[in-house]
Amino acid sequence: MGLNYSIAMLKNPQNQDESAKAYAKSQITRELSLKELSRRVAAQTTASRADVAAVIIATVENMIDGLRAGEQVDFGDLGNRRKIHGYQHHRS
């Protein structure tokens, strides 16, 4: 399954005088809800859907707390998340 994307010309939000640069922007085909995600994970594990949903919610809450505390959150192969100057930045 390939990744659908388009090219977007974006300016640096911190320096509007710079020329716009081309960035790949993923195209969303549909939304994966918490209910569906937890159902899928439960089907692949011995955990119930409710337990999976509880773990996902707790993970997100802890990630937000860590980012607010200035911590970088490492997701292994998915990359790192860190908060920079009031907005969240993704770095692989």
FENSUL-V996951 format. One record per run of one state. SS is the DSSP state (h for helix, s for strand, l for the rest). FROM is the first residue (numbers start at 0). TO is the last residue. If there is no record, write none. Layout:
ss & from & to
SS & FROM & TO
SS & FROM & TO
//
This chain:
ss & from & to
l & 0 & 3
s & 4 & 9
l & 10 & 10
s & 11 & 11
l & 12 & 13
s & 14 & 14
l & 15 & 19
s & 20 & 25
l & 26 & 32
h & 33 & 43
l & 44 & 47
h & 48 & 67
l & 68 & 71
s & 72 & 73
l & 74 & 74
h & 75 & 77
l & 78 & 78
s & 79 & 83
l & 84 & 85
s & 86 & 90
l & 91 & 91
//
